[in-house]
Amino acid sequence: MTWLIFAFMSAALLGCYDSFKKEALRNNAVIPVLFLNTLFSSLIFLPFIVLSATTSLLDDSIMHVASGGWEVHRYVVLKAFIVLSSWVLGYFGMKHLPLTIVGPINATRPVMVLVGALLVFGERLNVWQWVGVLLAVASFLMLSRSGKKEGIDFRRDHWIWMIIGAAALGAVSGLYDKYLMAPVEQGGVGLDRMLVQSWYNIYQCGMMLLMLLLLWWPKHGETTPFRWHWAIIGVSIFLSTADFLYFYSLSLPDAMISIVSMIRRGSVVVSFLFGALFFHEKNLRAKAFDLALVLLGMVFLYIGSR
């Protein structure tokens, strides 16, 4: 059951990633923070790319990065664009919203993936899965009531819509990952997991550099100033490690994607605790009940997906 341990470790680190991201964005400029996150993530994986391409040190190891031409990298560029679009929306939304509201909304991503599979791949939902979807919808409606107590109108607040958009694009990325990682004989592309994880960070860094130079720098004196915070490095370290453990757990014998995905979304518990203990956010009792509904929905999704 080693894969299960790695899945729980990935979930815990993902919750820390969200919490450090909230701290890094507090009274800070979003675009340079996101650029530095992509830069540090790229620097983490760059040595593995170089060593894999120039030496045999990493051959047959879990850190080896496969090589490939444009016919492979074009898929990775598209993934980088999807993920970065999700991150831009998510970073702006998280800066202006309580972590205890952002977390439960992000936890509905498996529901969005399921609905996406229903619409795109023509999959049919069973009774258990429908119950999971309805519980997620109910938790979202109740969360909107909790938000009103803090002056947040889910229908009119554009920061809420940014978080919803980020979650939707994250679900699209999950469906796309399924296509990228699936073997060719099963209709997928069959890409190497380290190639995808390493190179999409580098492509994101290039895209963010353009945004930094073209969109933020010309008007940086008129907007929220950038200030350095050590949490920025923590964001990159926690995310890169969480994703690596996630992919590695899936590569182990007998690993079940349905269980791993459900455990990974359990990261919301960690970020919720950070929001309560360190950011001293309000209305926690009602939000905790909303979060419990989301997690219960995940359990029904898991049962229906077995």
C-alpha atoms as a printed R data frame, in Angstrom:
    type eleno elety resid chain resno       x      y       z
1   ATOM     1    CA   MET     A     1   0.000  0.000   0.000
2   ATOM     2    CA   THR     A     2   2.994  2.314  -0.567
3   ATOM     3    CA   TRP     A     3   1.073  4.191  -3.261
4   ATOM     4    CA   LEU     A     4  -1.574  5.082  -0.662
5   ATOM     5    CA   ILE     A     5   1.046  6.668   1.610
6   ATOM     6    CA   PHE     A     6   2.380  8.763  -1.272
7   ATOM     7    CA   ALA     A     7  -1.171  9.852  -2.144
8   ATOM     8    CA   PHE     A     8  -1.770 11.116   1.427
9   ATOM     9    CA   MET     A     9   1.615 12.869   1.417
10  ATOM    10    CA   SER     A    10   0.708 14.541  -1.888
11  ATOM    11    CA   ALA     A    11  -2.619 15.748  -0.462
12  ATOM    12    CA   ALA     A    12  -0.977 17.204   2.648
13  ATOM    13    CA   LEU     A    13   1.654 19.028   0.573
14  ATOM    14    CA   LEU     A    14  -1.021 20.324  -1.798
15  ATOM    15    CA   GLY     A    15  -2.863 21.827   1.164
16  ATOM    16    CA   CYS     A    16   0.387 23.494   2.276
17  ATOM    17    CA   TYR     A    17   0.826 24.791  -1.282
18  ATOM    18    CA   ASP     A    18  -2.560 26.541  -1.182
19  ATOM    19    CA   SER     A    19  -1.799 28.002   2.235
20  ATOM    20    CA   PHE     A    20   1.644 29.314   1.277
21  ATOM    21    CA   LYS     A    21   0.126 30.740  -1.907
22  ATOM    22    CA   LYS     A    22  -2.403 32.687   0.167
23  ATOM    23    CA   GLU     A    23   0.415 34.087   2.323
24  ATOM    24    CA   ALA     A    24   2.586 34.971  -0.691
25  ATOM    25    CA   LEU     A    25  -0.294 36.879  -2.310
26  ATOM    26    CA   ARG     A    26  -1.253 38.896   0.774
27  ATOM    27    CA   ASN     A    27  -0.969 42.608  -0.222
28  ATOM    28    CA   ASN     A    28   1.264 41.573  -3.105
29  ATOM    29    CA   ALA     A    29   1.302 41.856  -6.906
30  ATOM    30    CA   VAL     A    30  -0.086 38.673  -8.452
31  ATOM    31    CA   ILE     A    31   1.773 38.477 -11.784
32  ATOM    32    CA   PRO     A    32   5.362 38.668 -10.424
33  ATOM    33    CA   VAL     A    33   4.487 36.171  -7.661
34  ATOM    34    CA   LEU     A    34   3.142 33.731 -10.248
35  ATOM    35    CA   PHE     A    35   6.167 34.318 -12.506
36  ATOM    36    CA   LEU     A    36   8.562 33.520  -9.656
37  ATOM    37    CA   ASN     A    37   6.556 30.405  -8.778
38  ATOM    38    CA   THR     A    38   6.897 29.114 -12.343
39  ATOM    39    CA   LEU     A    39  10.579 30.120 -12.389
40  ATOM    40    CA   PHE     A    40  11.447 28.250  -9.185
41  ATOM    41    CA   SER     A    41   9.427 25.217 -10.305
42  ATOM    42    CA   SER     A    42  11.369 25.219 -13.584
43  ATOM    43    CA   LEU     A    43  14.699 25.439 -11.735
44  ATOM    44    CA   ILE     A    44  13.706 22.414  -9.636
45  ATOM    45    CA   PHE     A    45  13.240 20.231 -12.728
46  ATOM    46    CA   LEU     A    46  15.910 21.738 -15.016
47  ATOM    47    CA   PRO     A    47  18.775 19.600 -13.596
48  ATOM    48    CA   PHE     A    48  16.788 16.418 -14.305
49  ATOM    49    CA   ILE     A    49  16.209 17.518 -17.912
50  ATOM    50    CA   VAL     A    50  19.902 18.316 -18.425
51  ATOM    51    CA   LEU     A    51  21.196 15.155 -16.727
52  ATOM    52    CA   SER     A    52  18.738 12.961 -18.646
53  ATOM    53    CA   ALA     A    53  19.757 14.502 -21.970
54  ATOM    54    CA   THR     A    54  23.546 14.569 -21.449
55  ATOM    55    CA   THR     A    55  24.350 11.628 -19.153
56  ATOM    56    CA   SER     A    56  23.144  8.157 -18.242
57  ATOM    57    CA   LEU     A    57  22.978  8.864 -14.499
58  ATOM    58    CA   LEU     A    58  19.177  8.907 -14.387
59  ATOM    59    CA   ASP     A    59  18.516  6.100 -16.854
60  ATOM    60    CA   ASP     A    60  15.904  3.642 -15.573
61  ATOM    61    CA   SER     A    61  15.200  5.862 -12.543
62  ATOM    62    CA   ILE     A    62  11.969  7.621 -11.562
63  ATOM    63    CA   MET     A    63  13.675 10.991 -12.172
64  ATOM    64    CA   HIS     A    64  14.574 10.334 -15.826
65  ATOM    65    CA   VAL     A    65  13.043 12.796 -18.296
66  ATOM    66    CA   ALA     A    66  12.302 11.260 -21.696
67  ATOM    67    CA   SER     A    67  13.250 13.154 -24.848
68  ATOM    68    CA   GLY     A    68  10.922 14.095 -27.681
69  ATOM    69    CA   GLY     A    69  10.479 16.478 -30.586
70  ATOM    70    CA   TRP     A    70   7.765 18.989 -31.437
71  ATOM    71    CA   GLU     A    71   5.277 16.180 -32.054
72  ATOM    72    CA   VAL     A    72   5.463 15.519 -28.288
73  ATOM    73    CA   HIS     A    73   6.093 19.010 -26.926
74  ATOM    74    CA   ARG     A    74   3.110 20.546 -28.690
75  ATOM    75    CA   TYR     A    75   0.880 18.578 -26.316
76  ATOM    76    CA   VAL     A    76   2.883 19.851 -23.338
77  ATOM    77    CA   VAL     A    77   2.646 23.473 -24.544
78  ATOM    78    CA   LEU     A    78  -1.141 23.166 -24.648
79  ATOM    79    CA   LYS     A    79  -1.153 21.707 -21.114
80  ATOM    80    CA   ALA     A    80   1.017 24.598 -19.922
81  ATOM    81    CA   PHE     A    81  -1.437 27.100 -21.420
82  ATOM    82    CA   ILE     A    82  -4.443 25.403 -19.773
83  ATOM    83    CA   VAL     A    83  -2.787 25.137 -16.360
84  ATOM    84    CA   LEU     A    84  -1.405 28.669 -16.469
85  ATOM    85    CA   SER     A    85  -4.826 30.061 -17.390
86  ATOM    86    CA   SER     A    86  -6.243 28.232 -14.359
87  ATOM    87    CA   TRP     A    87  -3.470 29.563 -12.143
88  ATOM    88    CA   VAL     A    88  -3.885 33.189 -13.244
89  ATOM    89    CA   LEU     A    89  -7.585 33.107 -12.391
90  ATOM    90    CA   GLY     A    90  -6.958 31.147  -9.197
91  ATOM    91    CA   TYR     A    91  -4.184 33.442  -7.933
92  ATOM    92    CA   PHE     A    92  -6.238 36.601  -8.432
93  ATOM    93    CA   GLY     A    93  -9.282 35.002  -6.807
94  ATOM    94    CA   MET     A    94  -7.360 33.599  -3.848
95  ATOM    95    CA   LYS     A    95  -5.722 36.958  -3.129
96  ATOM    96    CA   HIS     A    96  -9.118 38.566  -2.539
97  ATOM    97    CA   LEU     A    97 -11.102 35.705  -0.942
98  ATOM    98    CA   PRO     A    98 -10.881 33.719   2.318
99  ATOM    99    CA   LEU     A    99  -8.986 30.439   2.053
100 ATOM   100    CA   THR     A   100 -11.918 28.701   3.779
101 ATOM   101    CA   ILE     A   101 -14.127 29.611   0.793
102 ATOM   102    CA   VAL     A   102 -11.584 28.989  -1.972
103 ATOM   103    CA   GLY     A   103 -10.708 25.501  -0.678
104 ATOM   104    CA   PRO     A   104 -14.196 23.963  -0.812
105 ATOM   105    CA   ILE     A   105 -14.814 25.435  -4.283
106 ATOM   106    CA   ASN     A   106 -11.556 23.894  -5.540
107 ATOM   107    CA   ALA     A   107 -12.568 20.588  -3.957
108 ATOM   108    CA   THR     A   108 -15.460 20.327  -6.426
109 ATOM   109    CA   ARG     A   109 -13.027 19.717  -9.307
110 ATOM   110    CA   PRO     A   110 -13.644 15.934  -9.374
111 ATOM   111    CA   VAL     A   111 -17.329 16.704  -9.937
112 ATOM   112    CA   MET     A   112 -16.396 18.969 -12.843
113 ATOM   113    CA   VAL     A   113 -14.149 16.240 -14.259
114 ATOM   114    CA   LEU     A   114 -17.010 13.766 -13.981
115 ATOM   115    CA   VAL     A   115 -19.425 16.127 -15.735
116 ATOM   116    CA   GLY     A   116 -16.758 16.810 -18.367
117 ATOM   117    CA   ALA     A   117 -16.357 13.084 -18.975
118 ATOM   118    CA   LEU     A   118 -20.139 12.879 -19.298
119 ATOM   119    CA   LEU     A   119 -20.242 15.633 -21.924
120 ATOM   120    CA   VAL     A   120 -16.978 14.971 -23.793
121 ATOM   121    CA   PHE     A   121 -16.547 11.209 -23.610
122 ATOM   122    CA   GLY     A   122 -20.235 10.258 -23.394
123 ATOM   123    CA   GLU     A   123 -19.791  8.457 -20.080
124 ATOM   124    CA   ARG     A   124 -22.883  7.664 -18.032
125 ATOM   125    CA   LEU     A   125 -23.186  8.402 -14.331
126 ATOM   126    CA   ASN     A   126 -24.575  5.814 -11.930
127 ATOM   127    CA   VAL     A   127 -26.752  6.559  -8.903
128 ATOM   128    CA   TRP     A   128 -23.785  6.916  -6.515
129 ATOM   129    CA   GLN     A   129 -22.066  9.396  -8.825
130 ATOM   130    CA   TRP     A   130 -25.243 11.446  -9.253
131 ATOM   131    CA   VAL     A   131 -25.586 11.653  -5.463
132 ATOM   132    CA   GLY     A   132 -21.977 12.874  -5.272
133 ATOM   133    CA   VAL     A   133 -22.674 15.534  -7.896
134 ATOM   134    CA   LEU     A   134 -25.833 16.711  -6.105
135 ATOM   135    CA   LEU     A   135 -24.024 16.892  -2.758
136 ATOM   136    CA   ALA     A   136 -21.315 19.031  -4.368
137 ATOM   137    CA   VAL     A   137 -23.953 21.350  -5.833
138 ATOM   138    CA   ALA     A   138 -25.711 21.577  -2.454
139 ATOM   139    CA   SER     A   139 -22.428 22.382  -0.692
140 ATOM   140    CA   PHE     A   140 -21.729 25.126  -3.232
141 ATOM   141    CA   LEU     A   141 -25.152 26.710  -2.633
142 ATOM   142    CA   MET     A   142 -24.653 26.545   1.139
143 ATOM   143    CA   LEU     A   143 -21.164 27.985   0.783
144 ATOM   144    CA   SER     A   144 -22.671 30.957  -1.042
145 ATOM   145    CA   ARG     A   145 -24.898 31.556   1.994
146 ATOM   146    CA   SER     A   146 -21.837 31.444   4.247
147 ATOM   147    CA   GLY     A   147 -20.103 33.922   1.946
148 ATOM   148    CA   LYS     A   148 -22.973 36.414   2.235
149 ATOM   149    CA   LYS     A   149 -22.240 36.724   5.946
150 ATOM   150    CA   GLU     A   150 -18.820 38.074   4.949
151 ATOM   151    CA   GLY     A   151 -20.207 40.388   2.273
152 ATOM   152    CA   ILE     A   152 -19.423 38.039  -0.631
153 ATOM   153    CA   ASP     A   153 -22.172 37.705  -3.260
154 ATOM   154    CA   PHE     A   154 -21.438 34.552  -5.267
155 ATOM   155    CA   ARG     A   155 -23.522 35.759  -8.224
156 ATOM   156    CA   ARG     A   156 -21.927 39.197  -8.536
157 ATOM   157    CA   ASP     A   157 -18.455 38.824  -7.047
158 ATOM   158    CA   HIS     A   158 -15.979 38.503  -9.948
159 ATOM   159    CA   TRP     A   159 -13.347 37.002  -7.637
160 ATOM   160    CA   ILE     A   160 -15.702 34.076  -6.999
161 ATOM   161    CA   TRP     A   161 -16.172 33.624 -10.735
162 ATOM   162    CA   MET     A   162 -12.390 33.619 -11.152
163 ATOM   163    CA   ILE     A   163 -12.083 30.777  -8.629
164 ATOM   164    CA   ILE     A   164 -14.886 28.879 -10.389
165 ATOM   165    CA   GLY     A   165 -13.146 29.452 -13.726
166 ATOM   166    CA   ALA     A   166  -9.854 28.260 -12.260
167 ATOM   167    CA   ALA     A   167 -11.529 25.104 -10.937
168 ATOM   168    CA   ALA     A   168 -13.195 24.460 -14.313
169 ATOM   169    CA   LEU     A   169  -9.888 24.865 -16.172
170 ATOM   170    CA   GLY     A   170  -8.271 22.598 -13.583
171 ATOM   171    CA   ALA     A   171 -10.877 19.981 -14.421
172 ATOM   172    CA   VAL     A   172 -10.110 20.437 -18.134
173 ATOM   173    CA   SER     A   173  -6.438 19.913 -17.301
174 ATOM   174    CA   GLY     A   174  -7.329 16.697 -15.444
175 ATOM   175    CA   LEU     A   175  -9.222 15.355 -18.446
176 ATOM   176    CA   TYR     A   176  -6.333 16.365 -20.708
177 ATOM   177    CA   ASP     A   177  -3.853 14.584 -18.396
178 ATOM   178    CA   LYS     A   178  -5.911 11.436 -18.779
179 ATOM   179    CA   TYR     A   179  -5.522 11.763 -22.552
180 ATOM   180    CA   LEU     A   180  -1.786 12.538 -22.372
181 ATOM   181    CA   MET     A   181  -0.873  9.696 -20.019
182 ATOM   182    CA   ALA     A   182  -3.097  6.970 -21.485
183 ATOM   183    CA   PRO     A   183  -1.273  4.430 -23.703
184 ATOM   184    CA   VAL     A   184  -1.597  4.840 -27.448
185 ATOM   185    CA   GLU     A   185  -3.471  1.539 -27.724
186 ATOM   186    CA   GLN     A   186  -6.105  3.017 -25.388
187 ATOM   187    CA   GLY     A   187  -6.554  6.161 -27.466
188 ATOM   188    CA   GLY     A   188  -4.102  8.361 -25.557
189 ATOM   189    CA   VAL     A   189  -0.732  9.903 -26.393
190 ATOM   190    CA   GLY     A   190   1.342  7.827 -23.952
191 ATOM   191    CA   LEU     A   191   3.657 10.635 -22.795
192 ATOM   192    CA   ASP     A   192   6.328 10.203 -20.139
193 ATOM   193    CA   ARG     A   193   5.121 11.686 -16.812
194 ATOM   194    CA   MET     A   194   8.459 13.377 -16.018
195 ATOM   195    CA   LEU     A   195   8.610 14.916 -19.496
196 ATOM   196    CA   VAL     A   196   5.177 16.458 -18.967
197 ATOM   197    CA   GLN     A   197   5.817 17.674 -15.416
198 ATOM   198    CA   SER     A   198   9.278 19.079 -16.203
199 ATOM   199    CA   TRP     A   199   8.613 20.829 -19.492
200 ATOM   200    CA   TYR     A   200   5.186 22.286 -18.769
201 ATOM   201    CA   ASN     A   201   6.759 24.248 -15.904
202 ATOM   202    CA   ILE     A   202   9.385 25.663 -18.259
203 ATOM   203    CA   TYR     A   203   6.802 26.617 -20.891
204 ATOM   204    CA   GLN     A   204   4.696 28.268 -18.185
205 ATOM   205    CA   CYS     A   205   7.707 30.267 -17.042
206 ATOM   206    CA   GLY     A   206   8.223 31.583 -20.590
207 ATOM   207    CA   MET     A   207   4.552 32.546 -20.873
208 ATOM   208    CA   MET     A   208   4.625 34.303 -17.502
209 ATOM   209    CA   LEU     A   209   7.782 36.195 -18.458
210 ATOM   210    CA   LEU     A   210   5.929 37.654 -21.443
211 ATOM   211    CA   MET     A   211   2.995 38.622 -19.210
212 ATOM   212    CA   LEU     A   212   5.380 40.194 -16.723
213 ATOM   213    CA   LEU     A   213   7.157 42.300 -19.359
214 ATOM   214    CA   LEU     A   214   4.145 43.228 -21.488
215 ATOM   215    CA   LEU     A   215   1.288 43.552 -18.974
216 ATOM   216    CA   TRP     A   216   2.652 44.171 -15.480
217 ATOM   217    CA   TRP     A   217   5.973 46.021 -15.816
218 ATOM   218    CA   PRO     A   218   4.731 48.992 -17.925
219 ATOM   219    CA   LYS     A   219   2.133 49.826 -15.228
220 ATOM   220    CA   HIS     A   220   3.757 48.361 -12.124
221 ATOM   221    CA   GLY     A   221   4.060 51.799 -10.542
222 ATOM   222    CA   GLU     A   222   0.291 52.276 -10.660
223 ATOM   223    CA   THR     A   223  -0.729 48.901  -9.238
224 ATOM   224    CA   THR     A   224  -0.095 46.876  -6.078
225 ATOM   225    CA   PRO     A   225   3.688 46.821  -5.544
226 ATOM   226    CA   PHE     A   226   5.633 43.586  -5.460
227 ATOM   227    CA   ARG     A   227   7.356 42.574  -2.248
228 ATOM   228    CA   TRP     A   228   9.521 39.541  -1.702
229 ATOM   229    CA   HIS     A   229   8.254 36.870   0.705
230 ATOM   230    CA   TRP     A   230   9.873 33.524   1.469
231 ATOM   231    CA   ALA     A   231   6.460 31.871   1.061
232 ATOM   232    CA   ILE     A   232   6.958 32.307  -2.715
233 ATOM   233    CA   ILE     A   233   9.688 29.642  -2.686
234 ATOM   234    CA   GLY     A   234   7.509 27.451  -0.476
235 ATOM   235    CA   VAL     A   235   4.727 27.561  -3.071
236 ATOM   236    CA   SER     A   236   7.011 26.113  -5.765
237 ATOM   237    CA   ILE     A   237   8.548 23.479  -3.493
238 ATOM   238    CA   PHE     A   238   5.233 22.227  -2.103
239 ATOM   239    CA   LEU     A   239   3.523 22.133  -5.515
240 ATOM   240    CA   SER     A   240   6.395 20.406  -7.334
241 ATOM   241    CA   THR     A   241   6.768 17.806  -4.582
242 ATOM   242    CA   ALA     A   242   3.011 17.219  -4.323
243 ATOM   243    CA   ASP     A   243   2.680 16.691  -8.084
244 ATOM   244    CA   PHE     A   244   5.718 14.406  -8.185
245 ATOM   245    CA   LEU     A   245   4.334 12.214  -5.381
246 ATOM   246    CA   TYR     A   246   0.933 12.187  -7.110
247 ATOM   247    CA   PHE     A   247   2.345 10.954 -10.429
248 ATOM   248    CA   TYR     A   248   4.704  8.548  -8.693
249 ATOM   249    CA   SER     A   249   1.905  7.005  -6.614
250 ATOM   250    CA   LEU     A   250  -0.041  6.361  -9.826
251 ATOM   251    CA   SER     A   251   2.967  4.605 -11.356
252 ATOM   252    CA   LEU     A   252   3.185  2.010  -8.555
253 ATOM   253    CA   PRO     A   253   1.622 -1.467  -8.931
254 ATOM   254    CA   ASP     A   254  -2.042 -1.808  -7.850
255 ATOM   255    CA   ALA     A   255  -2.496  1.979  -7.508
256 ATOM   256    CA   MET     A   256  -6.121  3.023  -8.031
257 ATOM   257    CA   ILE     A   257  -6.664  6.398  -9.726
258 ATOM   258    CA   SER     A   258 -10.124  6.804  -8.171
259 ATOM   259    CA   ILE     A   259  -8.750  6.535  -4.622
260 ATOM   260    CA   VAL     A   260  -5.656  8.646  -5.323
261 ATOM   261    CA   SER     A   261  -7.742 11.446  -6.862
262 ATOM   262    CA   MET     A   262 -10.178 11.480  -3.944
263 ATOM   263    CA   ILE     A   263  -7.348 11.581  -1.388
264 ATOM   264    CA   ARG     A   264  -5.656 14.411  -3.308
265 ATOM   265    CA   ARG     A   265  -8.772 16.573  -3.076
266 ATOM   266    CA   GLY     A   266  -8.630 15.981   0.664
267 ATOM   267    CA   SER     A   267  -5.920 18.670   0.628
268 ATOM   268    CA   VAL     A   268  -8.769 21.101   1.283
269 ATOM   269    CA   VAL     A   269  -8.790 19.911   4.918
270 ATOM   270    CA   VAL     A   270  -5.183 21.110   5.352
271 ATOM   271    CA   SER     A   271  -5.819 24.493   3.704
272 ATOM   272    CA   PHE     A   272  -9.034 24.892   5.743
273 ATOM   273    CA   LEU     A   273  -7.076 24.355   8.969
274 ATOM   274    CA   PHE     A   274  -4.471 26.894   7.850
275 ATOM   275    CA   GLY     A   275  -7.252 29.383   7.143
276 ATOM   276    CA   ALA     A   276  -8.712 28.844  10.598
277 ATOM   277    CA   LEU     A   277  -5.505 28.729  12.671
278 ATOM   278    CA   PHE     A   278  -3.140 31.123  10.900
279 ATOM   279    CA   PHE     A   279  -5.337 33.498   8.886
280 ATOM   280    CA   HIS     A   280  -8.061 33.666  11.579
281 ATOM   281    CA   GLU     A   281 -10.895 33.555   9.041
282 ATOM   282    CA   LYS     A   282 -14.535 33.925  10.095
283 ATOM   283    CA   ASN     A   283 -17.757 31.896  10.075
284 ATOM   284    CA   LEU     A   284 -15.852 28.623  10.390
285 ATOM   285    CA   ARG     A   285 -18.660 26.458  11.775
286 ATOM   286    CA   ALA     A   286 -20.936 26.961   8.757
287 ATOM   287    CA   LYS     A   287 -18.013 26.575   6.332
288 ATOM   288    CA   ALA     A   288 -16.915 23.364   8.062
289 ATOM   289    CA   PHE     A   289 -20.379 21.890   7.437
290 ATOM   290    CA   ASP     A   290 -20.155 22.947   3.762
291 ATOM   291    CA   LEU     A   291 -16.727 21.321   3.546
292 ATOM   292    CA   ALA     A   292 -18.078 18.118   5.091
293 ATOM   293    CA   LEU     A   293 -20.729 17.955   2.346
294 ATOM   294    CA   VAL     A   294 -18.030 18.315  -0.317
295 ATOM   295    CA   LEU     A   295 -15.975 15.499   1.216
296 ATOM   296    CA   LEU     A   296 -19.077 13.314   1.553
297 ATOM   297    CA   GLY     A   297 -19.750 13.931  -2.119
298 ATOM   298    CA   MET     A   298 -16.210 12.758  -2.903
299 ATOM   299    CA   VAL     A   299 -16.893  9.527  -1.004
300 ATOM   300    CA   PHE     A   300 -20.022  8.892  -3.116
301 ATOM   301    CA   LEU     A   301 -18.043  9.608  -6.276
302 ATOM   302    CA   TYR     A   302 -15.426  7.076  -5.204
303 ATOM   303    CA   ILE     A   303 -18.024  4.392  -4.429
304 ATOM   304    CA   GLY     A   304 -19.693  5.012  -7.781
305 ATOM   305    CA   SER     A   305 -16.383  4.849  -9.634
306 ATOM   306    CA   ARG     A   306 -15.182  1.513  -8.210
